[in-house]
Amino acid sequence: MTRPEDLLELAVATAREAARMLVQERPAAGPDVVQTKSSPTDVVTAMDRAAEKLIVERIAEARPGDAFLGEEGGETGGGSGVRWVIDPIDGTVNYLYDLPDWAVSIGAEADGVPVAGAIVIPRRGEVYTASRGGGAFLETAGGRRRLRVNENVPLAQALVATGFGYASGRRAHQAEVLRGVLPNVRDIRRGGSACIDLCAVAAGRVDAYYERGTQAWDVAAGALIVAEAGGRVAGLDGAPMSPEFTLAAGPGTFESLHALLAPLDPAHD
């Protein structure tokens, strides 16, 4: 079986290459490069598809027996027991508007268990990594440091990140949930990229993150990074994280925020 460290090395190299391409070849917005998916606000660019194609090709060259799950290309099978979960641009709207909070996210699973994750945020010059049992790290031009979540933060002092769906009905309900959260926490942050929000939890830049509607490619790498930084990532009432709901925070903070959120019915539209 391939070591998590080997998978991580490949994930980092590939995510870096894709990020460089996305920065260098970012086009001006226009009808030829922007389409919509689930709603008029859920956009996909030609660069999403180009980046995912590059990632799949590079990994398949190195590991031809692996499977893939990509946001744009769907799922392809493989017999090795390793599956790569890819978000070529997490934060596509930010990328489209030339805002800095977008990332390339690559996670690797072995027999269904997350074992490696790499998230490259090129406009910040940051690379977040984790391997199962090996810890979580942030690498910048200034060096590399181990990550640790904030623990036991009282809700009144907690800075909480969140995101919103694309459908208007879901957004309306999420606004109602937010009305119940905001008076009870320090403040809310909405950056527009789920994987970057998870990295912020791991780095202690925010105390918690919650969202309904995250897909596997949004959280595959980020959830492992949080877990390896000592945090918890799950759904409501003991359920695993899923598109229904995802909550991430450090010990103590997770339980307090869960108790606040659960009665607000955040997993329903």
C-alpha positions as CSV (number, residue, x, y, z in Angstrom):
1,M,0.0,0.0,0.0
2,T,1.3,3.5,-0.8
3,R,2.3,5.5,2.1
4,P,0.3,8.7,2.9
5,E,3.5,10.7,2.7
6,D,4.0,9.6,-0.9
7,L,0.4,10.5,-1.8
8,L,0.8,13.9,-0.1
9,E,4.0,14.6,-2.0
10,L,2.2,14.0,-5.3
11,A,-0.8,16.0,-4.2
12,V,1.3,19.0,-3.3
13,A,3.4,19.0,-6.5
14,T,0.3,18.6,-8.7
15,A,-1.7,21.3,-6.8
16,R,1.2,23.7,-7.1
17,E,1.4,23.1,-10.9
18,A,-2.3,23.6,-11.3
19,A,-2.2,26.8,-9.2
20,R,0.6,28.3,-11.3
21,M,-1.3,27.6,-14.5
22,L,-4.5,29.2,-13.0
23,V,-2.6,32.4,-12.0
24,Q,-0.7,32.7,-15.3
25,E,-3.6,31.9,-17.6
26,R,-6.5,33.6,-15.8
27,P,-8.7,35.1,-18.5
28,A,-10.9,38.2,-18.4
29,A,-14.5,37.3,-17.6
30,G,-16.7,36.7,-20.6
31,P,-19.4,34.5,-22.0
32,D,-16.8,32.2,-23.6
33,V,-15.2,31.3,-20.3
34,V,-18.1,31.5,-17.8
35,Q,-21.1,29.1,-17.6
36,T,-23.5,28.3,-14.8
37,K,-24.3,25.0,-13.1
38,S,-27.1,24.7,-10.5
39,S,-28.2,28.3,-10.6
40,P,-27.2,31.6,-12.2
41,T,-24.9,32.3,-9.3
42,D,-23.2,28.9,-9.4
43,V,-20.5,29.5,-12.0
44,V,-17.9,27.4,-13.7
45,T,-15.1,28.7,-15.9
46,A,-13.1,27.1,-18.7
47,M,-10.2,27.3,-16.2
48,D,-12.0,25.0,-13.7
49,R,-12.1,22.3,-16.4
50,A,-8.5,23.0,-17.6
51,A,-7.1,22.7,-14.1
52,E,-9.0,19.5,-13.3
53,K,-7.7,18.0,-16.6
54,L,-4.2,18.9,-15.7
55,I,-4.5,17.4,-12.2
56,V,-6.0,14.1,-13.4
57,E,-3.4,13.8,-16.1
58,R,-0.5,14.4,-13.8
59,I,-1.7,12.0,-11.1
60,A,-2.7,9.3,-13.6
61,E,0.7,9.4,-15.2
62,A,2.3,8.7,-11.8
63,R,-0.4,6.3,-10.6
64,P,-2.3,4.8,-13.5
65,G,-4.5,2.5,-11.3
66,D,-6.1,5.1,-9.1
67,A,-9.7,6.4,-9.1
68,F,-10.8,10.0,-9.3
69,L,-13.7,12.2,-8.1
70,G,-13.6,15.7,-9.5
71,E,-16.0,18.6,-9.2
72,E,-16.2,19.0,-13.0
73,G,-15.4,15.6,-14.3
74,G,-17.3,13.3,-12.0
75,E,-16.0,9.9,-10.9
76,T,-13.8,7.5,-12.7
77,G,-12.9,4.0,-11.4
78,G,-9.6,2.4,-10.5
79,G,-8.4,-0.8,-8.9
80,S,-5.7,0.4,-6.6
81,G,-7.9,1.3,-3.6
82,V,-6.7,4.9,-3.8
83,R,-9.1,7.7,-4.9
84,W,-8.2,11.3,-5.5
85,V,-10.9,13.9,-4.7
86,I,-10.3,17.1,-6.6
87,D,-11.6,20.7,-6.5
88,P,-9.7,22.4,-9.2
89,I,-10.8,25.9,-8.1
90,D,-12.6,26.1,-4.7
91,G,-13.9,29.7,-4.8
92,T,-14.6,30.0,-8.5
93,V,-16.6,33.2,-8.0
94,N,-13.6,34.8,-6.2
95,Y,-11.3,33.6,-9.0
96,L,-13.7,35.1,-11.6
97,Y,-13.7,38.5,-9.8
98,D,-9.9,38.4,-9.1
99,L,-10.3,38.1,-5.4
100,P,-7.5,36.3,-3.5
101,D,-9.5,33.6,-1.7
102,W,-9.5,30.7,-4.1
103,A,-7.6,27.5,-3.9
104,V,-6.7,24.2,-5.5
105,S,-7.7,21.3,-3.3
106,I,-6.5,17.7,-3.7
107,G,-7.4,14.9,-1.2
108,A,-6.4,11.3,-1.3
109,E,-8.3,8.3,0.2
110,A,-7.0,4.8,0.7
111,D,-9.8,2.2,0.9
112,G,-12.2,5.0,1.7
113,V,-10.2,6.6,4.5
114,P,-8.7,10.1,4.0
115,V,-4.9,9.8,4.2
116,A,-3.5,12.9,2.5
117,G,-4.6,16.4,1.6
118,A,-3.0,19.5,0.0
119,I,-4.6,22.9,-0.5
120,V,-2.7,25.6,-2.4
121,I,-3.8,29.2,-2.1
122,P,-1.6,30.9,-4.7
123,R,-2.7,34.5,-4.2
124,R,-1.7,34.2,-0.5
125,G,1.4,32.2,-1.1
126,E,0.2,29.5,1.2
127,V,0.3,25.7,1.1
128,Y,-1.7,23.7,3.7
129,T,-0.9,19.9,4.0
130,A,-1.8,17.0,6.1
131,S,-1.2,13.2,6.1
132,R,-3.0,10.7,8.3
133,G,-1.2,10.5,11.6
134,G,1.5,13.0,10.4
135,G,0.0,16.3,11.5
136,A,-1.1,19.4,9.6
137,F,1.2,22.1,8.4
138,L,1.2,25.5,6.7
139,E,4.1,26.4,4.3
140,T,4.8,29.9,3.2
141,A,7.8,31.8,1.9
142,G,8.7,32.4,5.6
143,G,8.9,28.7,6.5
144,R,6.8,25.8,7.6
145,R,4.8,25.5,10.9
146,R,2.6,22.9,12.5
147,L,-1.1,23.8,12.8
148,R,-3.3,23.6,15.9
149,V,-6.9,24.6,16.2
150,N,-8.2,26.9,19.0
151,E,-9.8,25.0,21.8
152,N,-12.6,25.7,24.3
153,V,-13.4,29.2,22.9
154,P,-16.6,30.6,24.5
155,L,-19.2,31.3,21.9
156,A,-19.3,35.0,22.8
157,Q,-15.6,35.2,21.8
158,A,-15.8,32.8,18.8
159,L,-15.1,34.0,15.3
160,V,-17.1,31.7,13.0
161,A,-16.8,31.2,9.3
162,T,-19.7,30.1,7.1
163,G,-20.9,29.9,3.5
164,F,-24.1,30.1,1.6
165,G,-25.8,28.0,-1.1
166,Y,-26.7,29.0,-4.6
167,A,-30.4,28.4,-4.6
168,S,-32.5,31.4,-3.4
169,G,-34.7,29.2,-1.1
170,R,-31.6,27.7,0.7
171,R,-30.1,31.2,1.1
172,A,-33.2,32.5,2.7
173,H,-33.2,29.7,5.3
174,Q,-29.4,30.1,5.9
175,A,-30.1,33.8,6.5
176,E,-32.6,32.8,9.2
177,V,-30.0,30.4,10.8
178,L,-27.5,33.2,10.7
179,R,-29.9,35.5,12.6
180,G,-29.8,32.9,15.4
181,V,-26.0,32.6,15.4
182,L,-24.8,36.1,15.0
183,P,-26.0,37.6,18.3
184,N,-24.3,34.7,20.2
185,V,-20.8,34.8,18.7
186,R,-18.0,37.4,18.3
187,D,-18.6,37.8,14.6
188,I,-19.1,35.9,11.3
189,R,-16.7,35.7,8.3
190,R,-17.8,34.6,4.8
191,G,-14.8,34.2,2.5
192,G,-16.3,32.2,-0.4
193,S,-14.2,29.1,-0.2
194,A,-15.0,26.1,2.0
195,C,-11.5,24.6,1.9
196,I,-9.9,27.9,2.8
197,D,-12.4,28.2,5.7
198,L,-11.3,24.8,6.9
199,C,-7.7,25.8,6.7
200,A,-8.5,28.9,8.7
201,V,-10.0,26.7,11.5
202,A,-6.9,24.5,11.4
203,A,-4.6,27.5,11.6
204,G,-6.5,29.1,14.5
205,R,-7.5,32.1,12.3
206,V,-11.1,31.4,13.0
207,D,-12.6,29.3,15.8
208,A,-15.2,27.4,13.8
209,Y,-16.9,26.9,10.5
210,Y,-20.3,25.6,9.5
211,E,-22.1,25.2,6.2
212,R,-24.9,23.3,4.4
213,G,-24.3,22.0,0.9
214,T,-20.5,21.2,0.9
215,Q,-19.6,18.4,-1.5
216,A,-16.9,15.8,-1.1
217,W,-14.4,17.8,-3.2
218,D,-15.0,20.9,-1.1
219,V,-13.9,19.2,2.1
220,A,-11.8,16.2,1.3
221,A,-8.4,17.8,1.9
222,G,-9.6,20.5,4.4
223,A,-11.4,18.1,6.8
224,L,-8.2,16.0,7.1
225,I,-6.1,19.2,7.7
226,V,-8.5,20.2,10.5
227,A,-8.5,16.7,12.1
228,E,-4.7,16.5,12.0
229,A,-4.6,20.0,13.6
230,G,-6.6,18.6,16.6
231,G,-10.1,19.6,15.4
232,R,-13.3,17.9,14.8
233,V,-15.3,17.8,11.6
234,A,-18.8,16.2,11.5
235,G,-22.5,16.7,10.8
236,L,-25.3,17.2,13.3
237,D,-26.1,14.8,16.1
238,G,-23.2,12.5,15.5
239,A,-23.6,12.1,11.8
240,P,-20.6,12.4,9.6
241,M,-20.0,15.5,7.5
242,S,-22.0,15.5,4.3
243,P,-23.8,17.8,1.9
244,E,-26.5,18.0,4.5
245,F,-24.3,19.8,7.0
246,T,-20.6,20.2,8.0
247,L,-19.3,21.7,11.2
248,A,-15.6,22.1,12.1
249,A,-14.1,23.4,15.3
250,G,-11.7,22.6,18.1
251,P,-12.7,20.6,21.2
252,G,-15.2,22.4,23.4
253,T,-16.0,25.0,20.7
254,F,-17.4,22.3,18.5
255,E,-19.9,21.1,21.1
256,S,-20.9,24.7,22.1
257,L,-21.6,25.7,18.5
258,H,-23.4,22.5,17.8
259,A,-25.7,23.1,20.7
260,L,-26.5,26.6,19.3
261,L,-27.0,25.4,15.7
262,A,-29.0,22.2,16.2
263,P,-32.3,23.9,17.3
264,L,-32.0,26.3,14.3
265,D,-32.4,23.4,11.9
266,P,-29.4,24.4,9.7
267,A,-29.6,21.2,7.6
268,H,-32.9,22.0,6.0
269,D,-33.9,24.5,3.4
